């Protein structure tokens, strides 16, 4: 019984020493290692976040340039279309005027021909 009690006492003493060693030395080392690793991880994450932010800025600027180019092309196309439509209207007006003049000439020509024909009918 006494041997068993001494053995348990030694086991408890060893356990106490292990807990003391853990609390005084191992735990602070682990905490410091954890802090160091967390700080390093935070620094890396921040660096990655900064890089992503710069990349997003560049992509945003590139998209803006593309949109600006697209808008400029669209404005140029609209202006070209309007110019083309004006040209078509002018050409249509010219053709209409030529047609009107040709109709007028033909009317005059047929009127002259009728007059000439009327001279021959009276014979």
C-alpha positions in Angstrom: 0.0 0.0 0.0 2.8 2.3 0.9 4.7 1.5 -2.3 1.6 2.1 -4.3 1.1 5.5 -2.5 4.7 6.5 -3.2 4.4 5.5 -6.8 1.2 7.5 -7.2 2.9 10.4 -5.4 5.8 10.2 -7.9 3.3 10.0 -10.8 1.5 13.1 -9.5 4.9 14.9 -8.9 6.0 14.1 -12.5 2.6 15.2 -13.7 3.0 18.5 -11.8 6.5 19.0 -13.2 5.2 18.3 -16.7 2.3 20.8 -16.2 4.7 23.4 -14.8 7.2 22.9 -17.7 4.4 23.2 -20.2 3.0 26.3 -18.6 6.3 28.0 -18.1 8.2 27.0 -21.3 6.3 25.1 -23.9 3.1 27.2 -23.9 4.9 30.6 -24.2 7.0 29.2 -27.1 3.9 27.9 -28.8 2.1 31.2 -28.3 5.1 33.1 -29.7 5.4 30.8 -32.7 1.7 31.1 -33.3 1.9 34.9 -33.2 4.9 35.0 -35.5 3.2 32.7 -38.0 -0.1 34.6 -37.8 1.8 37.9 -38.3 3.6 36.4 -41.3 0.3 35.0 -42.7 -1.4 38.4 -42.2 1.5 40.2 -44.0 1.2 37.7 -46.9 -2.5 38.1 -47.1 -2.2 41.8 -47.1 0.4 41.7 -49.8 -1.9 39.4 -51.9 -4.8 41.7 -51.2 -2.8 44.7 -52.4 -1.8 42.9 -55.6 -5.4 41.9 -56.3 -6.5 45.4 -55.7 -3.9 46.8 -58.1 -4.9 44.1 -60.7 -8.6 45.1 -60.3 -7.7 48.7 -60.8 -5.8 47.9 -64.0 -8.7 45.8 -65.2 -11.1 48.6 -64.4 -9.0 51.1 -66.3 -8.7 48.7 -69.3 -12.4 48.2 -69.4 -12.9 52.0 -69.2 -10.6 52.4 -72.2 -12.4 49.7 -74.1 -15.8 51.3 -73.3 -14.4 54.7 -74.4 -13.1 53.3 -77.6 -16.4 51.6 -78.3 -18.3 54.8 -77.6 -16.0 56.7 -79.9 -16.5 54.1 -82.7 -20.3 54.2 -82.1 -20.3 58.0 -82.3 -18.2 57.9 -85.5 -20.6 55.2 -87.0 -23.6 57.3 -86.1 -22.0 60.4 -87.6 -21.1 58.4 -90.7 -24.7 57.1 -91.0 -26.2 60.6 -90.7 -23.8 61.9 -93.3 -24.7 59.0 -95.6 -28.4 59.6 -95.1 -27.9 63.3 -95.9 -26.1 62.3 -99.1 -28.9 60.0 -100.0 -31.5 62.7 -99.4 -29.5 65.1 -101.5 -29.1 62.5 -104.3 -32.8 61.7 -104.1 -33.6 65.4 -104.4 -31.3 65.7 -107.4 -32.9 62.6 -109.0 -36.4 64.0 -108.3 -35.4 67.3 -109.8 -34.0 65.6 -112.9 -37.1 63.5 -113.2 -39.3 66.6 -112.9 -37.3 68.4 -115.6 -37.4 65.4 -117.9 -41.2 65.1 -117.4 -41.5 68.8 -118.2 -39.3 68.5 -121.3 -41.4 65.5 -122.5 -44.6 67.4 -121.9 -43.2 70.3 -123.9 -42.0 67.9 -126.6 -45.3 66.1 -126.8 -47.1 69.5 -126.8 -44.9 70.6 -129.8 -45.6 67.2 -131.5 -49.3 67.6 -131.0 -49.1 71.1 -132.5 -47.2 69.8 -135.5 -49.6 66.9 -135.9 -52.5 69.3 -135.7 -51.1 71.2 -138.7 -51.2 68.0 -140.7 -54.7 67.0 -139.6 -56.3 70.1 -140.9 -55.3 69.2 -144.5 
